Amino acid sequence: MTIAFNGRVAVVTGAGNGLGKSYALALAARGARVVVNDLGGAIDGSGVSGTPADAVVEEIRAAGGEAVANYDSVAEPESAANIVQTAIDAFGQVDIVINNAGIVRDKTFHKMSLEDYEFVARVHFLGSVYVTHAAYPHMRDANYGRILMVSSNSGLYGNFGQTNYSAAKMAVIGFMNTLKLEGARSNIVINALAPLAATRIAEPSGIFDTYDPELVTTDAVAAMVTYLVSEDCTDTGNIVAATAGYYSRIQIVESEGVRIDPRTEMTPDKIADLWPQIHEMRNPQPYEDGVSNLTAVMAKE
Ligand SMILES: NC(=O)c1ccc[n+]([C@@H]2O[C@H](COP(=O)([O-])OP(=O)(O)OC[C@H]3O[C@@H](n4cnc5c(N)ncnc54)[C@H](O)[C@@H]3O)[C@@H](O)[C@H]2O)c1
């Protein structure tokens, strides 16, 4: 076993069920001390219960691992900070944060209340920010950190009925794109995951009528997550997919583009003529950051 977490402390949010549970179990099995956070609500975020987090802690302890439960919500700054404080109080440090807690409130946009829009964004996006914000100073002090943002192919590519969820799942990518630059100075690695697994949250979408739930396992995703938050993974700022044993890297790329002399008159008619060339994804390029993108764009003939 080369990937090990001895001496490391991990916070896994939403670890009472589904994917988070399997991340917590996998990390603990390899020596991490784990804070199993879970609010214990329904898939729409309603209700609370300590039972799911307690059950996972019990399972970890029964297998000889170390874990403590926390029942706070990621969706408020104070309670999110308390999740990290639980790690500090129990284990004295926090090395790993997996921002996994999530809910869904699916509806087409014209039927979606702004409350459902905001709440989904609050749990997925701001919840991830709140927990990371509380853990980040500890990571900087220790000159070590591993952070995982949980995105989704619904955000990366779109999914009917999920404007709230899709936007929140892309927001975590933007957050990562900048924190990867800031965190690099302190040996803090941050990556993002687009998983798929047969959990209760994915059930309403009906995809498991098409795909065998036995193939779309949480364990196949947990293997990737365990690698991404390990000391062995030093690549930062990646978006990675993990679905039924399929693993890949996803990137935002920009086409070759077209330059016309900006001193000539720019008209929408010219744009219409050039549209096929602008639209075509010729020689697509990724960029490390906004500055390198601008440098490359300004240098184009
Ligand atoms: N299952 C999939 O196919 C899939 C696909 C893409 C992304 N995801 C993402 O993976 C993550 C885990 O989802 P899952 O499929 O395991 O769902 P799940 O419902 O089984 O687990 C999510 C857990 O998060 C907890 N939670 C919800 N709100 C919380 C809050 N405010 N504070 C603390 N805990 C909270 C829930 O109680 C639940 O135990 C989510 O972010 C989800 O959006 C899942």
The ligand as a Gaussian input file, in Angstrom:
#p B3LYP/6-31G(d) Opt

LIG

0 1
 N      -24.002000      10.757000      -7.114000
 C      -23.653000      11.288000      -8.250000
 O      -23.790000      10.669000      -9.317000
 C      -23.063000      12.657000      -8.275000
 C      -22.773000      13.232000      -9.523000
 C      -22.166000      14.485000      -9.563000
 C      -21.869000      15.134000      -8.362000
 N      -22.202000      14.554000      -7.181000
 C      -21.890000      15.300000      -5.966000
 O      -21.258000      14.449000      -5.030000
 C      -21.553000      14.902000      -3.704000
 C      -22.074000      13.759000      -2.862000
 O      -23.336000      13.358000      -3.359000
 P      -23.960000      11.911000      -3.129000
 O      -24.331000      11.418000      -4.457000
 O      -23.104000      11.082000      -2.266000
 O      -25.330000      12.317000      -2.371000
 P      -25.916000      11.880000      -0.951000
 O      -27.239000      12.540000      -0.822000
 O      -25.860000      10.410000      -0.821000
 O      -24.892000      12.513000       0.082000
 C      -24.805000      13.874000       0.318000
 C      -24.668000      14.089000       1.806000
 O      -24.488000      15.492000       2.062000
 C      -25.188000      15.787000       3.258000
 N      -25.503000      17.209000       3.331000
 C      -26.408000      17.890000       2.590000
 N      -26.428000      19.177000       2.944000
 C      -25.510000      19.337000       3.924000
 C      -25.066000      20.445000       4.675000
 N      -25.594000      21.676000       4.496000
 N      -24.089000      20.256000       5.589000
 C      -23.560000      19.030000       5.787000
 N      -23.957000      17.938000       5.109000
 C      -24.914000      18.084000       4.179000
 C      -26.439000      14.929000       3.193000
 O      -27.016000      14.745000       4.485000
 C      -25.901000      13.637000       2.582000
 O      -25.532000      12.691000       3.560000
 C      -22.540000      16.061000      -3.871000
 O      -21.832000      17.281000      -3.841000
 C      -23.107000      15.821000      -5.238000
 O      -23.607000      17.016000      -5.820000
 C      -22.788000      13.342000      -7.109000

